[in-house]
């Protein structure tokens, strides 16, 4: 023990609390400093395109539209296992 009655190498309770607060603040700073990616900064290769005409005018086939087609045409429906439809050429994939 030293002159103040403390064990050398140990922090007092008030010092430990401040160090815990500092750790929490550092953690908050790390989480808030993450880079934000805006849509305009994304590369163009991530934009979905039609495989036949390479148009970006595509539409996702909805569940209702798919069920209606399967309900009407049955197993002969062209929308079974399809997700997207090109609005330019009409190709579905």
C-alpha positions in Angstrom: 0.0 0.0 0.0 1.1 3.5 -0.6 0.6 6.8 1.3 -3.0 7.1 0.4 -3.9 3.6 1.4 -4.2 2.3 -2.2 -2.8 -0.7 -3.7 -0.3 0.3 -6.5 -1.5 -0.6 -10.0 -5.2 -0.5 -9.2 -7.6 2.2 -10.3 -10.0 3.9 -7.9 -13.7 3.4 -8.6 -14.1 6.9 -10.0 -11.3 6.2 -12.5 -12.8 2.9 -13.5 -16.2 4.5 -14.2 -14.6 7.2 -16.3 -12.7 4.6 -18.3 -15.9 2.7 -18.8 -17.6 5.9 -20.0 -14.7 6.5 -22.3 -15.0 3.0 -23.8 -18.7 3.5 -24.4 -18.1 6.9 -26.1 -15.4 5.3 -28.3 -17.7 2.5 -29.2 -20.4 5.0 -30.2 -17.9 7.0 -32.3 -16.9 3.9 -34.1 -20.5 2.9 -34.9 -21.4 6.4 -36.1 -18.3 6.8 -38.2 -19.3 4.0 -40.6 -19.3 5.0 -44.2 -22.7 5.6 -45.8 -23.1 4.3 -49.3 -25.5 6.3 -51.4 -27.2 4.8 -54.5 -25.4 7.2 -56.8 -22.0 6.0 -55.6 -22.8 2.3 -56.4 -21.1 0.9 -59.5 -23.4 0.5 -62.5 -22.7 -3.2 -62.7 -25.1 -3.8 -59.8 -28.1 -2.5 -61.7 -30.2 -5.4 -62.9 -30.6 -5.5 -66.7 -32.6 -7.6 -69.1 -30.5 -10.5 -70.4 -31.8 -10.2 -74.0 -32.0 -6.4 -74.7 -29.9 -5.1 -71.7 -32.6 -2.6 -70.8 -32.9 -1.4 -67.2 -36.7 -1.1 -67.5 -37.5 -4.2 -65.6 -40.4 -5.0 -63.3 -40.7 -7.7 -60.6 -43.5 -10.1 -61.2 -45.8 -9.9 -58.2 -47.2 -12.9 -56.3 -50.8 -12.1 -57.3 -49.9 -11.8 -61.0 -48.0 -15.1 -60.8 -50.9 -16.9 -59.0 -53.5 -15.6 -61.4 -51.4 -16.8 -64.4 -50.9 -20.2 -62.8 -54.5 -20.4 -61.8 -55.7 -19.7 -65.4 -53.1 -21.6 -67.4 -52.1 -24.2 -64.8 -48.8 -26.0 -65.4 -48.6 -24.3 -68.8 -48.1 -20.9 -67.3 -45.1 -19.0 -68.5 -44.7 -17.3 -65.1 -43.8 -20.4 -63.1 -40.3 -19.9 -61.6 -40.0 -16.4 -63.1 -39.2 -13.3 -61.0 -38.6 -10.4 -63.4 -40.2 -9.1 -66.6 -38.6 -6.7 -69.0 -40.9 -3.8 -69.9 -39.0 -3.1 -73.1 -39.0 -6.5 -74.8 -41.3 -8.6 -72.6 -38.8 -11.3 -71.7 -39.3 -13.0 -68.3 -36.7 -14.6 -66.2 
